[in-house]
């Protein structure tokens, strides 16, 4: 079977809700990242056979095929480059990587960009559901779905609390995990660990034009006392906004190619795609599936958790990576070494390729070999991608 390689992966620095990226249309946000990836890799733009764009809230400014619109808005891509927009909830752009890899591994395509975008400022989370309901056009839960899974609609907040209760975590443990995310993100930023993955994006500020290059959600002065004092999201629960991923604006992209494309376009790969997996389980607890998806992926890869040098497990809520660590027995010092979504933000559809960018550059900086990335997703689904550095 042909091998799929990742040549490079880039991302924007995260923008807080209403923050430094709020003035950028998501189409242009995504287009900037596509242009940067093409410029950095030197790939022939006309050779790109598809752009697979992850986006969760496909309405408003992210409607009408945001992936294709981003290609058309890009300066370096010809209009002959096709695109498709996909939604696997928070794993959308990780799935974009896996679809791109599958296209290459099947021999049907040689050069594919996997990408993601989400402006959670301009298209708020849940707005694509609530606006339809407000207009009397109904909700996504059908009679058939209600018959199989009766009761109130599933929420990620409830699922995160279920994980806390199931695994016996305390609020103090959640808060300490959140603090560590900020501390690691701060240390990584101050050490310049993100400089090779973040592409500058020009923004308008009250002082004039500026370049956005630093993740805006990091609390450089975070303390355990400050985190512990944040209001609970639900009465009697343990999770707060401080131990949850931050609402974020951002985009990201990765170039996935075949061995033939490496030779033809004189490209140097960062890594090869070693193993792909996607699984599904309980849609109510929802966010626990990365635990079992990791088991499946490692068995498929013929690797143990100790063979993996670094892990990126999305910090949708602190309870998710904590449960993943408990289940897998993984080394916590290898997990989210540069911080995670609690500090850096979780721009939904962009998070998959965002995490891959961070994972690859962290492996490269440390001279390590194997990386594993996994993401909890709405509906009880999870992707796992294992990469091997070249």
Buried (B, 14 or more C-beta within 10 A) or exposed (E): EEBBBBBBBBBBBBBBBEBBBBBBBBBBBBBBBBBBBBBBBEBEBEEBBBBBBBBBBBBBBBBEBBBBBBBBBBEBBEEEBEBEBBBBBBBBBBBBBBBBBBBBBEEEBBBBBBBBBBBBBBBBBEBBBEEBEEEEEEEEEEEEEEEEEEEEEBEBBBBBBBBBEEBEBEBEBBBBBBBBBBBBBBEBBEEEBBEBBBBEBEBEEEEEEBEBBBBBBBBEEBEEEBBBEBEBBEEEBBBBBBBBBBBBBBBBBBBBBBBEBBEBBEBEBBBBBBBBBBBEBBBBBBBBBBBBBBBBBBEBBEBEBEEBBBBBBBBBBBBBBBBBBEBBEBBEEBBBBBBBBBBBBBBBBBBBBBBBBBBBBBBBBEEBBBBBBBBBBBBBBBBBBBBBBE
